[in-house]
Amino acid sequence: MEKLENKVSADILDCSIEIHRTLGPGLLESVYERCLAYELRKRGHSVLGQLPIPLQYKELNFDMAFRLDMLVDDCVIVEVKAVENLAPVHFAQTFTYLKMTDKRLGLLINFKTKLLKDGFHRIVNNL
C-alpha cells in the first residue's frame, strides 16, 4: 500500500505544480480543488471530492461530521487551502481526518504561496 500512496502523492504534487504554474496563487480553494480533480482524473485516478464522512461518538451518530476536500484512489486525503499562512490547526485538522478515516497519508496543499513546494506538506498516520 505504501508504494501506491507514494505514487499517488507524486502525481498529486506534479498536478498541483502544473496548476500553480498555470493559474498562480490568487484564486479560491474551490478552483484549485476542481482543477486538481480534473488533472488527477486525466491521469486515471479515482477522485472523490467534498466527501461527507460520518462519525460515531459513544451513542451519538453524525451522518456528516466533516467533509474531505478530496480522497484520491481511496488512499490519500488531500486538503486544499488558499491562505496567506497555514496555521497549526490546518495540520491538526488533516491529521484528525487521517485518524477518523483510518487512512495513512494526507497532503495539505496551500496554493497561496509564491512557490508551491513551500505550500506542499505530507502528513502521515502510522505510515
Contact map, one row per residue, 1 for C-alpha under 8 A:
1111100000000000000000000000000000000000000000000000000000000000000000000000000000000000000000000000000000000000000000000000000
1111110000000000000000000000000000000000000000000000000000000000000000000000000000000000000000000000000000000000000000000000001
1111111000000000000000000000000000000000000000000000000000000000000000000000000000000000000000000000000000000000000000000000000
1111111100000000000000000000000000000000000000000000000000000000000000000000000000000000000000000000000000000000000000000000000
1111111110000000000000000000000000000000000000000000000000000000000000000011000000000000000000000000000010000000000000000000000
0111111111000000000000000000000000000000000000000000000000000000000000000000000000000000000000000000000000000000000000000000000
0011111111100000000000000000000000000000000000000000000000000000000000000000000000000000000000000000000000000000000000000000000
0001111111110000000000000000000000000000000000000000000000000000000000011001000000000000000000000000000000000000000000000000000
0000111111111000000000000000000000000000000000000000000000000000000000000001000000000000000000000000000000100000000000000000000
0000011111111100000000000000000000000000000000000000000000000000000000000000000000000000000000000000000000000000000000000000000
0000001111111110000000000000000000000001000000000000000000000000000000000000000000000000000000000000000000000000000000000000000
0000000111111111000000000000000000010001000000000000000000000000000000000000000000000000000000000000000000000000000000000000000
0000000011111111100000000000000000000000000000000000000000000000000000000000000000000000000000000000000000000000000000010000000
0000000001111111110000000000000000000000000000000000000000000000000000000000000000000000000000000000000000000000000000000000000
0000000000111111111000000000000000010011000000000000000000000000000000000000000000000000000000000000000000000000000000000000000
0000000000011111111100000000000000010000000000000000000000000000000000000000000000000000000000000000000000000000000100000000000
0000000000001111111110000000000000000000000000000000000000000000000000000000000000000000000000000000000000000000000100000000000
0000000000000111111111000000000000000000000000000000000000000000000000000000000000000000000000000000000000000000000000000000000
0000000000000011111111110000000100110000000000000000000000000000000000000000000000000000000000000000000000000000000000000000000
0000000000000001111111111000000000000000000000000000000000000000000000000000000000000000000000000000000000000010000100000000000
0000000000000000111111110000000000000000000000000000000000000000000000000000000000000000000000000000000000000000000000000000000
0000000000000000011111110000000000000000000000000000000000000000000000000000000000000000000000000000000000000000000000000000000
0000000000000000001111111110000000000000000000000000000000000000000000000000000000000000000000000000000000000000000000000000000
0000000000000000001111111110000000000000000000000000000000000000000000000000000000000000000000000000000000000010000000000000000
0000000000000000000100111110000000000000000000000000000000000000000000000000000001000000000000000000000000000011110000000000000
0000000000000000000000111111000000000000000000000000000000000000000000000000000001000000000000000000000000000011000000000000000
0000000000000000000000111111101100000000000000000000000000000000000000000000000001000000000000000000000000000001000000000000000
0000000000000000000000000111111100000000000000000000000000000000000000000000000001000000000000000000000000000000000000000000000
0000000000000000000000000011111110000000000000000000000000000000000000000000000111000000000000000000000000000010000000000000000
0000000000000000000000000001111111000000000000000000000000000000000000000000000000000000000000000000000000000000000000000000000
0000000000000000000000000011111111100000000000000000000000000000000000000000000000000000000000000000000000000000000000000000000
0000000000000000001000000011111111110000000000000000000000000000000000000000000100000000000000000000000000000010000000000000000
0000000000000000000000000000111111111000000000000000000000000000000011000000000100000000000000000000000000000000000000000000000
0000000000000000000000000000011111111100000000000000000000000000000000000000000000000000000000000000000000000000000000000000000
0000000000000000001000000000001111111110000000000000000000000000000000000000000000000000000000000000000000000000000000000000000
0000000000010011001000000000000111111111000000000000000000000000000000000000000000000000000000000000000000000000000000000000000
0000000000000000000000000000000011111111100000101000000000000000000001000000000000000000000000000000000000000000000000000000000
0000000000000000000000000000000001111111110000000000000000000000000000000000000000000000000000000000000000000000000000000000000
0000000000000010000000000000000000111111111000000000000000000000000000000000000000000000000000000000000000000000000000000000000
0000000000110010000000000000000000011111111111100000000000000000000000000000000000000000000000000000000000000000000000000000000
0000000000000000000000000000000000001111111111100000000000000000000000000000000000000000000000000000000000000000000000000000000
0000000000000000000000000000000000000111111110000000000000000000000000000000000000000000000000000000000000000000000000000000000
0000000000000000000000000000000000000011111110000000000000000000000000000000000000000000000000000000000000000000000000000000000
0000000000000000000000000000000000000001111111000000000000000000000000000000000000000000000000000000000000000000000000000000000
0000000000000000000000000000000000000001111111100000000000000000000000011000000000000000000000000000000000000000000000000000000
0000000000000000000000000000000000000001100111110000000000000000000000011100000000000000000000000000000000000000000000000000000
0000000000000000000000000000000000001001100011111000000000000000000001111000000000000000000000000000000000000000000000000000000
0000000000000000000000000000000000000000000001111110000000000000000001110000000000000000000000000000000000000000000000000000000
0000000000000000000000000000000000001000000000111110000000000000000111100000000000000000000000000000000000000000000000000000000
0000000000000000000000000000000000000000000000011111000000000000001111000000000000000000000000000000000000000000000000000000000
0000000000000000000000000000000000000000000000011111100000000000001111100000000000000000000000000000000000000000000000000000000
0000000000000000000000000000000000000000000000000111110000000011111100000000000000000000000000000000000000000000000000000000000
0000000000000000000000000000000000000000000000000011111000000011111100000000000000000000000000000000100000000000000000000000000
0000000000000000000000000000000000000000000000000001111100001111110000000000000000000000000000000000000000000000000000000000000
0000000000000000000000000000000000000000000000000000111110001111100000000000000000000000000000000001000000000000000000000000000
0000000000000000000000000000000000000000000000000000011111111100000000000000000000000000000000000000000000000000000000000000000
0000000000000000000000000000000000000000000000000000001111111000000000000000000000000000000000000000000000000000000000000000000
0000000000000000000000000000000000000000000000000000000111110000000000000000000000000000000000000000000000000000000000000000000
0000000000000000000000000000000000000000000000000000000111111000000000000000000000000000000000000000000000000000000000000000000
0000000000000000000000000000000000000000000000000000000111111100000000000000000000000000000000000000000000000000000000000000000
0000000000000000000000000000000000000000000000000000011110111110000000000000000000000000000000000000000000000000000000000000000
0000000000000000000000000000000000000000000000000000011100011111100000000000000000000000000000000000000000000000000000000000000
0000000000000000000000000000000000000000000000000001111000001111100000000000000000000000000000000000000000000000000000000000000
0000000000000000000000000000000000000000000000000001111000000111111000000000000000000000000000000000000000000000000000000000000
0000000000000000000000000000000000000000000000000001111000000111111000000000000000000000000000000000000000000000000000000000000
0000000000000000000000000000000000000000000000000001110000000001111100000000000000000000000000000000000000000000000000000000000
0000000000000000000000000000000000000000000000000111100000000001111110000000000000000000000000000000000000000000000000000000000
0000000000000000000000000000000000000000000000001111100000000000011111100000111000000000000000001000000000000000000000000000000
0000000000000000000000000000000010000000000000001110000000000000001111100000111100000000000000000000000000000000000000000000000
0000000000000000000000000000000010001000000000111110000000000000000111110000111000000000000000000000000000000000000000000000000
0000000000000000000000000000000000000000000000111010000000000000000111111111110000000000000000000000000000000000000000000000000
0000000100000000000000000000000000000000000011110000000000000000000001111111110000000000000000000000000000000000000000000000000
0000000100000000000000000000000000000000000011100000000000000000000000111111000000000000000000000000000000000000000000000000000
0000000000000000000000000000000000000000000001000000000000000000000000111111000000000000000000000000000000000000000000000000000
0000100000000000000000000000000000000000000000000000000000000000000000111111100000000000000000000000001110000000000000000000000
0000100110000000000000000000000000000000000000000000000000000000000000111111110000000000000000000000001111100000000000000000000
0000000000000000000000000000000000000000000000000000000000000000000111110011111000000000000000001100001011100000000000000000000
0000000000000000000000000000000000000000000000000000000000000000000111110001111100000000000000000000000001111000000000000000000
0000000000000000000000000000000000000000000000000000000000000000000111000000111110000000000001000000000001111000000000000000000
0000000000000000000000000000100110000000000000000000000000000000000010000000011111000000000000000000000000011110000000000000000
0000000000000000000000000000100000000000000000000000000000000000000000000000001111100000000000000000000000011111000000000000000
0000000000000000000000001111100000000000000000000000000000000000000000000000000111110000000000000000000000000111000000000000000
0000000000000000000000000000000000000000000000000000000000000000000000000000000011111100000000000000000000000111000000000000000
0000000000000000000000000000000000000000000000000000000000000000000000000000000001111100000000000000000000000001100000000000000
0000000000000000000000000000000000000000000000000000000000000000000000000000000000111110000000000000000000000000000000000000000
0000000000000000000000000000000000000000000000000000000000000000000000000000000000111111011000000000000000000100000000000000000
0000000000000000000000000000000000000000000000000000000000000000000000000000000000001111111000000000000000000000000000000000000
0000000000000000000000000000000000000000000000000000000000000000000000000000000000000111111100000000000000000000000000000000000
0000000000000000000000000000000000000000000000000000000000000000000000000000000000000011111110000000000000000000000000000000000
0000000000000000000000000000000000000000000000000000000000000000000000000000000000000111111111000000000000010000000000000000000
0000000000000000000000000000000000000000000000000000000000000000000000000000000000000111111111100000000000010000000000000010000
0000000000000000000000000000000000000000000000000000000000000000000000000000000000000001111111110000000000000000000000000000000
0000000000000000000000000000000000000000000000000000000000000000000000000000000000000000111111111000000000000000000000000000000
0000000000000000000000000000000000000000000000000000000000000000000000000000001000000000011111111100000001110000000000000010000
0000000000000000000000000000000000000000000000000000000000000000000000000000000000000000001111111110000001000000000000000011100
0000000000000000000000000000000000000000000000000000000000000000000000000000000000000000000111111111000000000000000000000000000
0000000000000000000000000000000000000000000000000000000000000000000100000000100000000000000011111111100000000000000000000000000
0000000000000000000000000000000000000000000000000000000000000000000000000000100000000000000001111111111111000000000000000001100
0000000000000000000000000000000000000000000000000000000000000000000000000000000000000000000000111111111100000000000000000000100
0000000000000000000000000000000000000000000000000000001000000000000000000000000000000000000000011111111000000000000000000000000
0000000000000000000000000000000000000000000000000000100000000000000000000000000000000000000000001111111000000000000000000000000
0000000000000000000000000000000000000000000000000000000000000000000000000000000000000000000000000111111100000000000000000000000
0000000000000000000000000000000000000000000000000000000000000000000000000011100000000000000000000111111111000000000000000000100
0000000000000000000000000000000000000000000000000000000000000000000000000011000000000000000000000110011111000000000000000001111
0000100000000000000000000000000000000000000000000000000000000000000000000011100000000000000000000100001111100000000000000111101
0000000000000000000000000000000000000000000000000000000000000000000000000001111000000000000001100100001111110000000000000111000
0000000010000000000000000000000000000000000000000000000000000000000000000001111000000000000001000000000011111000000000011110000
0000000000000000000000000000000000000000000000000000000000000000000000000000011110000000011001000000000001111100000000111110000
0000000000000000000000000000000000000000000000000000000000000000000000000000011110000000000000000000000000111110000000111000000
0000000000000000000000000000000000000000000000000000000000000000000000000000000111100100000000000000000000011111100100110000000
0000000000000000000100011100100100000000000000000000000000000000000000000000000111100000000000000000000000001111100100100000000
0000000000000000000000001110000000000000000000000000000000000000000000000000000011110000000000000000000000000111110100100000000
0000000000000000000000001000000000000000000000000000000000000000000000000000000000010000000000000000000000000111111101100000000
0000000000000000000000001000000000000000000000000000000000000000000000000000000000000000000000000000000000000001111101000000000
0000000000000000000000000000000000000000000000000000000000000000000000000000000000000000000000000000000000000000111111100000000
0000000000000001100100000000000000000000000000000000000000000000000000000000000000000000000000000000000000000111111111110000000
0000000000000000000000000000000000000000000000000000000000000000000000000000000000000000000000000000000000000000001111110000000
0000000000000000000000000000000000000000000000000000000000000000000000000000000000000000000000000000000000000000111111110000000
0000000000000000000000000000000000000000000000000000000000000000000000000000000000000000000000000000000000011111101111111000000
0000000000001000000000000000000000000000000000000000000000000000000000000000000000000000000000000000000000111100000111111100000
0000000000000000000000000000000000000000000000000000000000000000000000000000000000000000000000000000000000111000000000111110000
0000000000000000000000000000000000000000000000000000000000000000000000000000000000000000000000000000000011110000000000011111000
0000000000000000000000000000000000000000000000000000000000000000000000000000000000000000001001100000000011110000000000001111100
0000000000000000000000000000000000000000000000000000000000000000000000000000000000000000000000100100000111000000000000000111111
0000000000000000000000000000000000000000000000000000000000000000000000000000000000000000000000100110001110000000000000000011111
0000000000000000000000000000000000000000000000000000000000000000000000000000000000000000000000000000000100000000000000000001111
0100000000000000000000000000000000000000000000000000000000000000000000000000000000000000000000000000000110000000000000000001111
